Amino acid sequence: MIVLKIVAVLLGLAFTLFGYFIFFKKKYYLINGFDEAFKNGSKTEDYAKRVGLIEFIVGIAILIASVNLIVFG
C-alpha cells in the first residue's frame, strides 16, 4: 500500500508540474509533436493551453486524492 501512495503522489506532482509549465510558462515543446503540428496549422496555441490546464487540474486532483489516501488510509 505504501508503494501505491508514493506512486500517486509522484504522479500528481508530475501532472501538476507539466501542466504548470505548459499553461503558465508556455513551454509547448513538452507536448508531444506539438511543434510540427503547430507549424502545419493543425494545432493552435489554444489547444496547448487547454492541454496544460487539463494536466494541471488532473494533477491537483490526484495530489488531493493521494494526500487523503495518506492521511485517512
C-alpha positions in Angstrom: 0.0 0.0 0.0 2.9 2.3 0.7 4.0 1.9 -2.9 0.6 3.0 -4.2 0.8 6.1 -2.0 4.2 7.0 -3.3 3.2 6.4 -6.9 0.1 8.5 -6.5 2.0 11.4 -5.0 4.7 11.3 -7.8 2.0 11.0 -10.5 0.2 14.0 -9.1 3.4 16.0 -8.9 4.3 15.1 -12.4 0.9 16.1 -13.9 0.8 19.3 -11.8 4.3 20.4 -12.9 3.8 19.6 -16.6 0.5 21.4 -16.5 2.1 24.4 -14.8 4.9 24.6 -17.3 2.7 24.2 -20.3 -0.2 26.5 -19.2 1.6 29.2 -17.2 5.2 29.2 -18.6 4.1 28.4 -22.2 6.6 25.6 -22.7 4.6 24.0 -25.5 7.5 21.7 -26.5 6.5 19.5 -23.6 3.5 18.4 -25.7 4.5 15.5 -28.0 4.6 16.6 -31.6 3.1 20.0 -31.0 5.8 22.0 -32.7 5.3 20.2 -36.0 1.5 20.3 -35.8 1.7 24.0 -34.9 3.8 24.7 -38.0 1.4 22.7 -40.1 -1.5 24.6 -38.7 -3.4 21.6 -37.3 -2.9 22.6 -33.7 -3.3 26.1 -32.2 -2.0 27.8 -29.1 -5.4 27.4 -27.5 -5.1 23.6 -27.9 -1.8 23.8 -26.0 -3.3 25.9 -23.2 -6.2 23.5 -22.9 -3.9 20.5 -22.6 -1.8 22.4 -19.9 -4.9 23.4 -17.9 -6.3 19.8 -18.0 -3.0 18.4 -16.9 -2.7 21.0 -14.1 -6.2 20.3 -12.8 -5.8 16.5 -13.0 -2.5 16.8 -11.2 -4.0 18.8 -8.4 -6.9 16.3 -8.1 -4.5 13.3 -7.9 -2.4 15.1 -5.3 -5.5 15.8 -3.2 -6.6 12.2 -3.5 -3.2 10.9 -2.6 -2.9 13.2 0.4 -6.3 11.9 1.5 -5.1 8.4 1.0 -2.1 9.0 3.1 -4.0 10.8 5.9 -7.0 8.6 6.1 -5.6 5.3 4.7 
